[in-house]
């Protein structure tokens, strides 16, 4: 009883304490919130009566409209100012010192009262796109904090317009140092500083791709908007007005692209997307996914949706919050901003409306992708006029501290596309300290088919580098240095030999790219042969001259034709590149068809220099695989990661995986599937993606798909994780059975799954872990991995595209006939092709049999030798032939051969000649 009483007393005490904490805040106002009273404001900020920390402050906002044609706007303009302490919220810039606001070349002053913001960090300014021609060119905004008379400078120099620049109606601006604003004052030519580069570096540009579903009535005519949320801030509502890809936005099955710029959001955590339900019966929208690529961060995120935004479908919501799917996140090297200025010469006909592009090169051949400076036709018409200076801010790959050369050219389209370029200036921010570095690339030449040497592309080297650095005292220090060790321009004589076979010549346009260890030439059209008026005819040699900045040691070429004209098929024999300046000759043996009808039907090929020993990259080798592997392992279990880091690197072995999809409705999926194989002590493979061949997407109901994946050898398998990257309700998948075979261990596990991997089926999981104890284990024939090297002879026309079959014979049996895959460029003249193959454990090897079937456009093959290395025992068997496999070439005229194995100079079987006598009976018929 006593205990009970004590407890009640305690409770009473607690309640009394709580009552004491209740506090009342009073926000006195005593003013009108009305358009026709006092200052006409209907938004005010109020402080509490006893507020000592915060105080009211008034800000003078100076808005400068640009001076270019059509710069003014009659739309409503709104501003939000952000400081260290808070923000003003969105305010309408209503009452200016001018009756007609935001006119061309005008300065509008507004007064804004708000709770003190402290030091200003950024501002967001937008307009509502109302009235006729609402596009607005904002030069800059200056904000004066009247409390301590400080001015903050926010340069913009960009359009806020659906049909200009990147189509955005809102801009986020950051303040810059006054020294940068004033640097133009001493320069009469450049009276206003251009600070777009600084703004770009402090903001993040997001490329937003939105996929509308491919189903009936999926498109919408409503106004779509979105908000990006980062860990630090959000963008506010962005109206998606200007699609870069389609005039009619958000139509069924379409992908629309938009650009959004924001300052300091932090890593993106979610996005909110919705529409205003306008557009009558066609307002409902089925959104498949949203992809956001932030090049300056080096990250591409996928936000899956797979749902209706429709009052009459699904749950009736027309606004949804989406989250990034970690399995579909890609990482890459972040891009950096460059300010590129082009100076068109002041000579007659100097301007162009063609599409001008640029490529930047750093040291060791590191280069950016080719980038067009104009986004659309209207910009192309506006820029590159006679005597004009045009500035572009682009985000490109970081080529390092030194820009060795640039390539600039155009596509020769439009009326009078010839262009006389005076020079190019490229400005980048310094890596350390505040300031920038400008490299000057003089040109003073025509890029025109009808002028000079007829070239529409030039390679330029830097002549001077100007550095501007902010000193500690706030002044700008400018230094100019002449570039002394710039690369020189070399002349390359290119001889192209067309083969002497039937139908070898071509009338198509041929394009060549030469690669060296210091860079490449870019694609050059081989237009004017110095030896023949009719180029690329059977058995002829055509000579061309290419001028390019020093490539260093040339090691590969890429050559293609455009398949135009009637006789486009081309048999290329060889290409010789002669560097006139160093007198070095580089020989490329080709001996292949570039044809849509013959061989593998490719009209673009890569050739390496004769005797090349480096890594060969074929045209269609996937670059993205490294990206995805890197991206998905960032969400691995940290504990496992630590354990694995201490381990030695595990050997890579093959895993054979087959998956049977169920037969029920909705059992199929278009998602990407993966497995992770887990062994003892938390050892596990990377995520092994199971991508279907032939570009097929998805697993059909009732299908059985087989894959060969290569992953770490985890020893004895304990568990297998199976999952997919689909994160929307549509991506359900019914898995009937999973089989994992490990050929090198001679074991196969069969898991009877019979479960859904789906967000809205079963338990909602899209990945499952299966234990080997629940699987059926079957013994299969154990395989040994051999490294096979096939050496094609270095004689004319030695290469082939025929089918090659191999059988291996050992002391313990033989293999079935195995097809050796051509893989685009194997089995070519003078080449050594190395690849791994699994065969039954029949060692020691005795002999191999090779057979060709005589198919293909080049059925003859000169085989030099074959080497087989057992990866377990490191034993190497050599099989030498040094002869033709052919119906027509060589003394043997045979399409099949047998070769004995030679191990450590010991022949494993003797070559025997059998005489076969066939006696036909002496009877009638």
Order of alpha helices (4+ residues) and beta strands (2+ residues): alpha-beta-beta-beta-beta-beta-beta-beta-beta-alpha-alpha-beta-beta-beta-beta-beta-beta-beta-beta-beta-beta-beta-beta-alpha-beta-beta-beta-beta-beta-beta-beta-beta-beta-beta-beta-beta-beta-beta-beta-beta-alpha-alpha-beta-beta-beta-beta-beta-beta-beta-beta-beta-beta-beta-beta-beta-beta-beta-beta-beta-beta-beta-beta
